[in-house]
Amino acid sequence: MFGQVIADNFDLFAQGFLTTVLLSVTAMTLAVVIGSVMATFRVWGGPALSGIAGFYVEFFRNTPLLIQLFFFAVVLAPANLGITADPLIVALIGLSIYTGAFATEAIRSGLLAIPPGQAEAARSLGLGQLDTIRLVVLPQAVRSVIPPLGNVASALVRNSAVASAIGTRELLYMGILVNTRTFAPEALLGILFGYWLLTLPLSVGINRLERRLAFAR
Amino acid sequence: MSAVAHRSVGLARALGGYLGLAVILALVLVLVATGVLSERRWAPFSDIRVWRFLGEGLWVTVQIGATALVVSLVLAVPLALARTGLPGPLRWPVIAWIELVRATPVLALILGITLYMPRDWLSPMWSATLALTIYTSAVLAEILRAGILSIPRGEIDAARSLGLSYPLAMWLVILPQAFRRMMPALVSQLITLVKDTSLASIAAVSELAGYARSTHSFYGNPAETYFLVACIYFVINYTLSRIARRLESGRAQEPPVAIGGVVDQAPGGSI
């Protein structure tokens, strides 16, 4: 019966799916933190900070994620400082740093999209530097940053599949495992459905949000 | 700010990536010379033959990337035209195909196709190229569609009123303009494609990433090899991103096309 292989190995698929979700959610959180710091450096930092943040963005988004993961896997493994080089941790670090570069660009363009007159007006009304950023710039930036960050998140879910190459037991890894055990092509469909379950609602949500924000502006 | 300072800031912004890379590579050289980094692990890279070997891998990467790009461009045109031009129900399978492919991890496509493609039909290298083509053509179709939709409606009306048929108006008037507008996004997608070719190495295809594995398993220096191979990818992709920026600044009067509503991002690899 069709679907039998997926039903028989449901626990493996569920385990892989949950690992993919966990990996994506945690890496996205870390990427937004990295992105906020780096975007602040790029926009308001001096030449040195801005240059470092710029090179970080350019280097990590112009090199393959796979090579970065291999590099981190090798570098983090031999040290073994009490932490085992758990592939999940390595994948988490690698994905966060890689995705952080894209998050930086999304947040930076959101910050730059706000007309400078907004901050100038707030300052001339007597708000301090911090209040200007907190009350005037950030609320507007968040609005224009969320759709591009949504795209980054959707890409992150798909990129997390690359973590299987360093042995992270996420959805793709588990699906291929079931496939090599059973020789059933259905296992590959199980992989696809798992990713679609995450990426399709995400892209529908981003489209809706974009349309609503476009109206609100 | 003085004119000279202005120019040097502009130059740093334009070439900052190469500068940063040069600084890091110089730092590595100093650290190796002073013995902080292991000389044994870095020594192989002073041998030209290692670079020639990696160059062979790079050549395979270029072949995969170039083939996938050209075929994707050809496939993207009918896909985009079908999605914009066909009546409702006929359009649905095209929309479903494009959206499902874009929602799938490239690695899953590569592994799925290389696992089930009979070897005497397509070698693993060309199976991986096929997978990359399927993915890239779907993304390019969306970029091209955004380009077509950004051309004012009046253009096609004018072409029609001058006596051109709908297909001719599309081919002679709309598509050339759409193509020009999608150039920056196209180069960004090419960067993504170059990065994604590395995934073929997981399906036992020997391209640059595969040659890197052979190199480090011979010399026992994985971290050093992967770092330098990352630098090779960086030089290629950063150069492409500079070209994308050129294309974008030359056409500032027209909004560049981007899917996902991000138009004012600095050009570079899309994720």
Interface residues (C-beta under 8 A of the other chain):
Chain A: G51 G54 F55 V57 E58 F59 R61 N62 T63 P64 L65 L66 I67 Q68 F70 F71 V74 V75 T99 F102 E105 A106 R108 S109 L112 A113 P147 P148 G150 N151 V152 S154 A155 L156 R158 N159 S160 A161 V162 S164 A165 L172 G175 I176 N179 P185 L188 I191 L192 Y195 W196 T199 L200 S203 I206 E210 A214
Chain B: A12 R13 G16 G17 G20 L21 E99 L100 R102 A103 T104 P105 V106 L107 A108 L111 G112 L115 Y116 I191 K195 D196 T197 S198 L199 S201 I202 A209 A212 P222 A223 Y226 F227 V229 A230 C231 Y233 F234 N237 Y238 S241 G260 G261 V262 D264 Q265 A266 G268 G269 I271
